[in-house]
């Protein structure tokens, strides 16, 4: 069961009209109030002579405590929280949904049990079989101050309690590792413009890839500039040379007045805020060495060995000291993002996006560095610098993909040991995508639990498996067969065919 607190507003009448209306896709059926600060039947709006609903009395009753406060009332008092059950859950009765609504209002402190005449005025409307909408006015009837501190977590607690009470599908507690999701306005704009994904998702990928390949702020901003991402840096007012933050924007993503739509790093993901990035770079990193041609040929094989060693180490740590594997799991996300950018693979890019949550620590914390994590990061930076220059005919990149799949499965086992179901499920989905890219789809290895709602991948038929050459040609456009015909991809930037000479024949270009 999921409860989501919507942004607060001031149009109570408009919200109630929507809840009683047909919906945007005619999905609202039999709208009615099933719970509230008073008996539901007394709150139900009546009908006008023409057969339409008359909401004036209901709206005035809900707004009365707020209107009494006059100039002391808050500007956006309408609190709206939809609560939805899983599709496979049984249909709950009105009495059960009413109990859930009352529990939500009590846990949030907006209307505690037994304080119907002192708390806020609220209603719960049901217009579908699997969800309700709770609407409240943030003005207590006794004139006391209303607090909405941590209401999102209290709503989550109420949903977990309802799952246990009614035997519904169990969902994991909030672990504070998810990235910021695109808003409804962003997804709507994406659909209207025919974009493949919301700009927030694209920018998060660019910024995360740049952070994974940079060892300093200068390199970070240079990578973003190469990826054609607009960057605005914020400096300290006391120390003009000190950077205190940044924001990014995509070309062409503007508001109605032509202003670029910018996102701060912390609005993309918790570990992409400027303080977290500065903390990452504060750790002394080994510079990228100049590799010979022979060393470049072994680059992918060396990276595969590093990934395989990291997977084995994480599995050992998951049984003895799960906290020690935090840095290796975080570095695995960097390695996967950089590999996807170097190979230009859409499948790998999707796997890296899905794995992002599994790699992150709670609250965006930066784990202490470890030798295993440092080796993974060094391998990622070498791939970023030299990966597209190699001409390996043995399809060594494919070996790395297989090792990264094993690494993702090991991290899924680690997250299960830590009882972080959301992260375990994200790691398993990424591992399935990597297995698909490498043509080695199979069931999860022994010891790797399946996250809730995640199905194990069926074992591949050896007779139907693709050859390495076919996989490389279809999944990796920058594989050995095409490296001499394409320009190298900028990390995090969308790739496209080009007729320009390769970087090795362009003077003044550096990888």
C-alpha atoms as one frame of an Amber mdcrd trajectory, in Angstrom:
protein
   0.000   0.000   0.000   1.324   3.407  -0.979   0.357   6.820   0.381   1.546
   9.975  -1.363   1.248  13.499  -0.021   0.625  15.875  -2.915   1.904  19.468
  -3.013  -0.295  21.719  -0.934  -2.710  24.127  -2.616  -5.508  26.592  -1.933
  -8.310  25.475  -4.284 -10.396  23.203  -2.074 -13.518  23.491  -4.232 -11.617
  22.553  -7.397 -10.102  19.483  -5.743 -13.465  18.236  -4.475 -15.049  18.783
  -7.902 -12.282  16.652  -9.417 -12.772  13.870  -6.859 -16.503  13.735  -7.630
 -16.033  14.186 -11.368 -15.525  11.528 -14.037 -11.730  11.726 -13.871  -9.333
  12.492 -16.671  -9.966   9.115 -18.325 -13.511   8.399 -17.067 -12.074   6.212
 -14.313 -14.053   7.672 -11.355 -17.049   5.530 -10.382 -19.470   5.984  -7.489
 -17.635   8.789  -5.630 -18.658   9.065  -1.977 -17.322  10.086   1.429 -16.516
   7.109   3.644 -14.832   8.886   6.600 -14.269  12.364   7.958 -14.261  14.604
  11.011 -18.025  14.023  11.215 -20.319  11.149  10.319 -19.855  10.584   6.530
 -23.564  10.683   5.678 -23.834  14.181   7.140 -20.904  15.409   5.028 -22.003
  13.942   1.702 -22.794  16.758  -0.760 -26.370  16.934  -1.953 -27.801  17.476
  -5.422 -29.089  20.577  -7.168 -32.445  20.646  -8.982 -30.629  20.012 -12.252
 -29.104  16.790 -10.872 -25.598  18.112 -10.354 -23.723  17.899  -7.050 -23.807
  20.935  -4.765 -20.418  21.240  -3.024 -20.929  24.687  -1.464 -22.021  23.445
   1.949 -19.198  20.862   2.195 -16.549  23.359   1.110 -17.736  26.026   3.555
 -17.767  23.561   6.455 -14.234  22.366   5.728 -12.925  25.917   5.283 -14.592
  27.422   8.371 -11.643  27.051  10.851  -9.237  28.386   8.234 -11.411  31.379
   7.368 -11.731  32.285  11.058  -7.959  32.723  11.309  -8.015  35.592   8.833
  -4.548  36.972   8.130  -2.959  34.347  10.404  -4.089  31.476   8.166  -1.535
  29.675   5.989  -1.454  30.533   2.299  -1.807  26.940   1.011  -3.994  25.084
   3.512  -5.301  22.197   1.352  -3.618  18.910   2.351  -4.208  16.046  -0.101
  -3.056  12.425   0.340  -4.127   9.586  -1.999  -3.696   6.066  -0.563  -3.625
   3.144  -2.997  -3.531  -0.632  -2.593  -1.545  -2.972  -4.854  -3.355  -4.324
  -7.956  -3.174  -7.898  -6.661  -4.641  -7.028  -3.247  -8.220  -7.964  -2.450
 -10.869  -5.258  -2.667 -11.210  -3.530   0.694 -14.602  -2.547   2.057 -15.624
   1.017   2.871 -15.273   0.251   6.580 -11.678  -0.958   6.084 -10.738   2.059
   3.983 -12.338   4.322   6.615 -10.164   2.724   9.304  -7.072   3.313   7.172
  -8.020   6.971   6.655  -8.585   7.537  10.374  -5.252   5.874  11.155  -3.474
   8.159   8.668  -4.988  11.271  10.234  -4.157  10.071  13.752  -0.547   9.105
  13.022   0.155  12.397  11.263  -1.250  14.289  14.263  -3.669  16.261  12.109
  -6.708  14.677  13.752  -5.742  12.338  16.626  -8.197   9.748  17.858 -10.798
  11.303  20.113 -10.074  14.874  18.939 -12.575  15.236  16.123 -13.721  18.563
  17.584 -10.176  19.899  18.121  -8.160  18.694  15.114  -8.372  19.701  11.472
 -11.460  19.137   9.370 -11.036  16.393   6.794 -12.821  13.905   4.547 -11.861
  10.675   2.754 -13.384  10.168  -0.707 -13.518   6.831  -2.516 -14.188   6.916
  -6.251 -12.414   3.721  -7.278 -12.025   0.173  -6.016  -8.337   0.338  -5.073
  -7.710   3.782  -3.559  -9.049   6.709  -1.565  -8.250  10.424  -1.367  -7.842
  12.119   2.009  -8.427  15.892   1.941  -7.879  18.146   4.955  -7.701  21.858
   5.709  -4.581  22.748   7.725  -6.362  24.742  10.402  -7.232  23.191  13.757
 -10.687  23.819  15.154  -9.271  24.714  18.578  -7.007  27.386  17.048  -3.762
  25.569  17.901  -0.888  25.455  15.458  -0.846  22.655  12.853   2.423  20.763
  12.367   3.145  18.786   9.197   6.644  17.738  10.276   7.550  14.252   8.960
   3.994  13.545   7.838   5.315  11.546   4.873   6.953   9.062   7.216   3.852
   8.851   9.389   1.709   8.128   6.320   4.174   5.385   5.414   3.823   3.912
   8.908   0.056   3.878   8.524   0.318   2.057   5.185   2.592  -0.627   6.662
   0.192  -1.061   9.584  -2.716  -1.503   7.138  -0.771  -4.142   5.201  -0.257
  -6.136   8.368  -3.820  -5.645   9.603  -5.580  -6.705   6.392  -3.028  -9.118
   4.924  -2.132  -6.954   1.932   0.981  -7.068  -0.186   3.957  -6.193   1.975
   6.114  -3.256   0.914   9.463  -2.307   2.361   9.857   0.648   4.724  11.279
   3.833   3.253  15.072   3.518   3.036  15.854   7.025   1.701  17.873   5.694
  -1.245  15.528   6.495  -4.137  16.300   9.341  -6.516  13.857  12.192  -7.012
  11.115  11.042  -9.369   9.887  13.310 -12.171   6.805  15.279 -11.236   3.514
  14.914 -13.064   4.148  18.217 -14.821   7.536  16.967 -16.030   6.145  13.687
 -17.359   3.322  15.570 -19.056   5.747  17.944 -20.751   7.869  14.971 -21.810
   4.860  13.358 -23.494   3.797  16.582 -25.219   7.268  17.165 -26.635   7.759
  13.546 -27.671  10.904  13.088 -25.578  12.219   9.667 -24.681  12.497  10.453
 -20.971  12.033  13.420 -18.620  14.929  15.914 -18.543  15.441  15.203 -14.843
  16.338  11.567 -15.643  18.673  12.557 -18.478  20.434  15.121 -16.331  20.834
  12.673 -13.456  22.555  10.228 -15.805  24.889  12.903 -17.171  25.793  14.212
 -13.721  26.290  10.747 -12.211  28.537   9.688 -15.102  30.572  12.885 -14.869
  30.993  12.402 -11.118  32.135   8.814 -11.646  34.850   9.796 -14.137  36.115
  13.000 -12.467  38.678  13.340  -9.708  38.126  17.050  -9.052  35.593  19.809
  -9.484  37.383  21.075 -12.590  37.148  17.673 -14.281  33.509  17.359 -13.219
  32.465  20.628 -14.841  34.555  19.831 -17.923  32.758  16.505 -18.357  29.374
  18.182 -18.092  30.420  20.754 -20.671  31.484  17.958 -23.035  28.090  16.333
 -22.546  26.410  19.604 -23.643  24.861  20.184 -20.225  24.361  23.778 -19.138
  25.959  24.378 -15.735  25.531  27.322 -13.392  27.922  27.458 -10.455  27.048
  29.175  -7.188  29.878  30.813  -5.224  30.128  31.879  -1.633  29.327  35.514
  -0.859  32.095  35.649   1.749  34.715  33.743  -0.265  34.037  34.433  -3.963
  36.424  31.682  -5.066  34.625  28.994  -3.064  31.960  26.930  -4.857  28.897
  26.269  -2.707  26.571  24.635  -5.225  25.614  24.101  -8.841  22.611  23.555
 -11.063  22.261  21.931 -14.473  19.909  22.302 -17.426  19.398  20.655 -20.800
  19.489  22.729 -23.987  15.955  23.437 -25.161  14.309  22.611 -21.838  12.843
  26.000 -20.955   9.814  27.549 -19.308   7.177  29.546 -21.173   9.277  32.715
 -20.917  12.394  30.991 -22.266  14.190  30.544 -18.939  16.166  27.274 -18.707
  14.695  24.719 -16.317  17.501  24.082 -13.852  17.933  21.335 -11.290  20.270
  21.448  -8.344  22.395  18.376  -7.757  20.510  17.503  -4.586  17.225  17.572
  -6.550  18.570  14.856  -8.851  19.881  12.477  -6.179  21.041  12.777  -2.590
  24.634  11.783  -3.407  24.882  14.337  -6.256  24.599  17.425  -4.070  27.676
  19.637  -3.998  28.714  18.750  -0.404  28.540  15.029  -1.266  30.550  15.494
  -4.450  33.153  17.551  -2.577  33.358  14.795   0.013  33.923  12.269  -2.766
  36.790  14.290  -4.235  38.336  14.971  -0.831  39.617  11.382  -0.887  42.939
  11.272  -2.719  42.458   9.348  -5.956  45.142   7.770  -8.065  45.558   9.701
 -11.332  44.760   7.974 -14.599  47.978   6.511 -15.948  49.114   6.739 -19.548
  48.585   3.296 -21.036  50.507   1.733 -23.841  48.738   0.098 -26.765  49.296
  -3.340 -25.232  47.897  -2.186 -21.909  44.854  -0.747 -23.633  44.172  -4.156
 -25.199  44.072  -5.675 -21.692  41.911  -2.890 -20.277  38.576  -4.713 -20.447
  40.030  -7.973 -19.136  41.629  -6.180 -16.191  38.349  -4.424 -15.419  36.512
  -7.775 -15.565  38.973  -9.258 -13.069  38.456  -6.305 -10.731  34.669  -6.691
 -10.951  34.900 -10.427 -10.302  37.115  -9.888  -7.258  34.702  -7.241  -5.943
  31.745  -9.630  -6.321  33.527 -12.328  -4.329  34.554  -9.850  -1.652  31.033
  -8.445  -1.299  29.570 -11.944  -0.902  32.080 -12.644   1.856  31.351  -9.325
   3.570  27.577  -9.854   3.381  27.963 -12.763   5.819  30.490 -11.164   8.146
  30.353  -7.360   7.938  27.749  -5.923   5.530  28.783  -2.352   6.400  32.263
  -2.974   4.996  30.793  -3.603   1.519  29.122  -0.177   1.277  31.977   1.469
  -0.620  32.354  -1.433  -3.059  28.621  -1.358  -3.802  28.737   2.382  -4.384
  31.779   2.077  -6.679  29.992  -0.659  -8.646  27.443   1.933  -9.716  30.243
   4.129 -11.089  31.759   1.204 -12.992  28.427   0.270 -14.548  27.611   3.831
 -15.616  31.001   4.399 -17.209  30.904   1.044 -19.001  27.477   1.858 -20.441
  28.734   5.258 -21.630  31.923   3.843 -23.169  30.087   1.084 -25.047  27.121
   3.252 -26.006  24.697   0.493 -25.079  21.062   1.351 -24.438  20.531  -1.884
 -22.491  23.510  -1.171 -20.248  22.357   2.409 -19.743  18.961   1.182 -18.555
  20.628  -1.341 -16.258  22.845   1.391 -14.805  19.818   3.622 -14.203  18.053
   0.804 -12.394  21.119  -0.134 -10.373  21.586   3.437  -9.174  19.354   2.936
  -6.141  21.020  -0.331  -5.120  24.434   1.331  -5.019  23.457   4.330  -2.899
  23.736   4.453   0.878  20.879   5.701   3.029  20.432   9.467   3.259  23.026
   9.931   0.503  25.915   9.149   2.861  29.369   8.715   1.363  30.864   5.456
   2.722  34.514   5.314   3.838  36.818   4.311   0.953  38.082   0.746   0.721
  40.732  -0.883  -1.511  38.054  -2.856  -3.375  36.007   0.271  -4.083  39.084
   2.240  -5.131  40.066  -0.445  -7.638  36.585  -0.388  -9.145  36.670   3.399
  -9.446  40.140   3.308 -11.000  38.959   0.746 -13.542  35.961   2.964 -14.360
  38.160   5.995 -14.946  40.502   4.007 -17.199  37.538   2.779 -19.235  36.317
   6.348 -19.542  39.722   7.518 -20.765  40.752   4.637 -23.039  37.847   2.233
 -23.458  36.687   3.544 -26.831  40.262   3.484 -28.224  40.763  -0.261 -27.801
  40.465  -2.641 -30.731  39.980  -5.880 -28.826  38.837  -8.665 -31.188  38.153
 -11.151 -28.367  35.035  -9.350 -27.148  36.567  -8.736 -23.748  33.885  -6.090
 -23.018  31.385  -8.957 -23.018  33.358 -10.628 -20.231  33.157  -7.447 -18.205
  29.365  -7.301 -18.673  29.047 -10.845 -17.342  31.217  -9.988 -14.329  29.166
  -6.848 -13.693  26.024  -9.001 -13.702  27.593 -11.248 -11.077  28.587  -8.144
  -9.124  25.000  -6.839  -9.213  23.724 -10.211  -7.977  26.222 -10.138  -5.119
  25.020  -6.661  -4.150  21.412  -7.907  -4.286  22.387 -10.610  -1.790  24.077
  -7.957   0.350  20.966  -5.746   0.378  18.796  -8.722   1.285  21.116  -9.407
   4.202  20.697  -5.777   5.259  16.894  -6.141   4.881  16.714  -3.401   2.237
  14.151  -4.900  -0.117  13.906  -1.891  -2.458  17.652  -1.890  -3.093  17.782
  -5.676  -3.483  15.038  -5.543  -6.091  16.830  -2.757  -7.985  20.061  -4.783
  -8.037  18.259  -7.898  -9.291  16.585  -5.957 -12.101  19.960  -4.528 -13.129
  21.527  -8.001 -13.071  18.727  -9.306 -15.293  19.353  -6.475 -17.757  23.073
  -7.207 -17.806  22.434 -10.908 -18.377  20.138  -9.986 -21.239  22.810  -7.764
 -22.768  25.425 -10.503 -22.539  23.111 -13.281 -23.739  23.574 -15.272 -20.526
  20.131 -14.859 -18.937  19.702 -17.400 -16.199  18.182 -17.948 -12.801  19.675
 -16.113  -9.859  22.641 -18.018  -8.362  22.244 -19.964  -5.143  22.260 -17.681
  -2.142  20.747 -14.750  -4.011  17.229 -14.183  -2.758  14.557 -12.807  -5.010
  13.165  -9.437  -3.966   9.396  -9.050  -3.511   7.639  -8.821  -6.868  10.798
  -9.883  -8.776  10.653 -13.018 -10.899  13.750 -15.079 -11.494  15.104 -15.025
 -15.019  14.627 -18.268 -16.935  17.705 -20.194 -17.928  18.758 -19.471 -21.483
  18.579 -22.178 -24.122  22.172 -22.807 -25.344  20.941 -23.635 -28.849  19.066
 -20.334 -29.086  21.764 -18.135 -27.559  23.215 -15.396 -29.733  26.848 -15.433
 -30.681  29.203 -12.894 -29.192  29.510 -11.130 -32.530  25.727 -10.755 -32.868
  25.403  -9.440 -29.341  28.200  -6.952 -29.852  26.743  -5.744 -33.131  23.227
  -5.253 -31.734  23.867  -4.124 -28.175  27.223  -2.369 -28.311  27.403   0.079
 -31.236  30.912   1.028 -30.172  32.189  -2.527 -30.175  35.261  -3.739 -32.105
  33.471  -3.863 -35.444  32.644  -0.165 -35.467  35.257   1.578 -33.372  37.113
   2.878 -36.406  33.926   4.334 -37.925  32.502   6.283 -34.991  33.591   9.152
 -32.837  34.073   8.311 -29.158  31.126   8.982 -26.908  31.372  11.658 -24.275
  30.560  10.012 -20.928  26.861  10.397 -20.205  26.073  11.921 -23.623  23.682
  10.328 -26.110  25.639   8.760 -28.961  24.941   9.176 -32.641  26.689   8.091
 -35.839  29.149  10.569 -37.264  31.310  10.664 -40.363  34.139  12.596 -38.717
  37.553  10.973 -38.312  38.241   9.104 -35.094  39.939  10.988 -32.216  43.246
   9.320 -32.980  43.387  11.249 -36.289  42.178  14.592 -34.950  44.994  16.774
 -33.646  44.450  18.595 -30.408  41.823  16.159 -29.094  42.323  14.348 -25.823
  40.284  11.445 -24.523
